Amino acid sequence: MIDRLANGFDPFVIPFMVGMIFVLTYCGIGFLVILFQLSREDRKRFLLSLVNPVTAWKNIKDIFLNCLIHVKLWKRNRMLGFMHSSIAFGWFMIIVLGHLEVWLFVPERIRLLYYPIFFNFFVAETETTLQGAVFFFLMDFFLLLILVGIGLAMIKRIRSRFFGMRRTTRASLLDTIGLYSLWAIFPLRLLCESFTAHISGGSFLTVPMNHFFRWFFGNELNYLPTWWAYSIALGIFMLVLPFTRYMHIPAEMLLIPMRNAGLKVRHPRRGFARIQVLSCPGCGVCIDACPMSVRKENLKDCTVYLNRQIRHHNERRITEISEKCLMCGKCSEVCQVGVDGPLMRLKQRELKKYSINQHYRNIRPDSFPVEGTGKVLYFAGCMTHLTPSIRKATMSLLSKAGIEARMMDPDGGLCCGRPMLLAGRQEQARELIRLNTAIIRSSGCDTLLLTCPICYRIFKENYKLDGIRVVHHSVYFNELIQSGLLKVSKDESRTLVYHDPCELGRGCGIYEEPREALLAAGNLVEAHQNHAESICCGGSLGSLSLNYEKRREITLNAFENLTAEQPDAVVTACPLCLNTFSHYADRPVEDLAVVLDKASES
Amino acid sequence: MDFGFTLSPSSAIELDTLDSALYRKLCRIEPGARTCIGCGSCSATCTAAEYSGMSVRKLLLGLQRGKKAEVERMLSNCMLCGKCTMVCPRGINTRRVILTVCRLYDNVEGTL
């Protein structure tokens, strides 16, 4: 393999070089800006994590598995996974092999950025380079892999259902330009390498095409324009890259180390949030996941569009999307790059200024004396007070199991603070947390039992109750059943389906305990989408602006999903889900405690 | 001297000087506010009622009658728990009503 051109340059590389230098400069400056936007503590943490061998290895592994192989996409849908990994991994390998070729055969050119990309134009094959044959084969192989991927991508544009996606994002103009230039790059590369295959060598793909073209055209006038076209396609792609969704390619490589360093969104636009927004590839998996998507009107309210509006600085829409969201967390559960949509919205809500700021200074914790001596303290919470069947069943189950329990709020207590937290009003939430903590501490309990997952989550995440076990009733009753303290008889003729409440499932990772408990009382079937992919009931307190009528379709869709197997009753472990479903249900909807109470012996 | 009763302050509404701009603005943002039938379900369930006399029904009436001080006092203890939304027979998004009033209270012309 030898250099064909003495100066190693041809003007056709200019478009590529312009694009390349632009992208590198943009990303370099962008990286510094983001680093600067991080808080001092976060910045230190991030930089230190880069030199820590454990996190460094994790970074490399995660980048390889997520950015190149797209493991998560494979798990979601094989076709989708194959399509993305063939393009990403194939392209990566072509770049790596290109550099290897330059390094092995013409090492003096390694400093030229364009040489590995346009290698086949600049070299001529000699008889002595048999090793080159391996490269020729690999280059053709990976090019074929990419072309198959591009073919699948084209099919996906027309029939996304083949890839397990009902809906995909609508591309913006720049995204379309980026997409078409990306699609053009690889067929053009195939043409280029085919035209020059008799000079620089080729393999199973390029050599036959070279023979065909030479026979067909009978001259070599075509190869320079094709290399120009290839370079221009690359140039256009890289020039539009920072302004399109393809920015996720460089951004994700920064997002992964930042996440591994333990960074969190602190501001909805700056620092870590910025890199999250840029990392969103706009794949649209979150559109199908979003419970609001059953309404055509809300199709553009999911995380992928939030990210796009943040990039477009559309303040009106950013606020609207942030306040509408049910905060069920399904989008971040299915997200391939791990964009935390709900947290971004929460931080956005925190920016809002209010003229009336609630305070609870006039409420004294000692006005809620907890009577009795039982070590188990039961906090019903606002929602359970409105669904008294749950409260009664819980107290009945506790007495059946012989557990001495006390109620923290027999006549109605204070709110746990989660609704305030979800509205982005941290200060008010903190004040409620402080009050409730004082009440709990003064009671001298060692277990705090909760029947509402909304309360459970904030007690778990934001309260500092060291020494006190915070437990949801589904977990607690399951333990009582398994240990034999609670005797439950199974009704074999009754089939139940369990609805995973968002706050309990995705929020706190409790999926199996409620199911185990229910198995003691009846036969269990699964909803069509269950566990981490369960659908929000639509009643969520997370949404600040969605109206009752607008939630109707969401609830109906979630209910339809639950009753796919035609169970006799729907069981949930959240008073709010129970209430929401009850409005439209065609069969009994019960709380787990009620089901267990009916099935247990006294 | 204690007669065992007092005179209530006048609750007359001065229609000429009444300022209901906040109510009108609220109804533009959350049209559901107009559909309140005053049933009082929200008042009966409210967690904060005990402390600040909070009630969405009264809040809406207060806004219509321009009683800003009363509105502010009522709202001061709201915990946004959403029980009023859950029980409202008209399906009014009461939490949005509350948040909107809190946001626009001193700034009726302000954008949402």
Interface residues (C-beta under 8 A of the other chain):
Chain A: T319 K352 K353 Y354 S355 I356 N357 Q358 H359 Y360 N362 I363 C382 M383 H385 L386 G412 G413 L414 C415 G417 P419 M420 A423 R425 Q428 L432 G539 L541 L544 S545 L546 N547 Y548 E549 L576 N579
Chain B: G32 T45 T47 E50 Y51 S52 E72 L75 S76 N77 C78 M79 L80 C81 G82 K83 T85 M86 V87 C88 G91 I92 N93 R95 R96 L99 V101 C102 R103 L104 Y105 D106 N107 L112
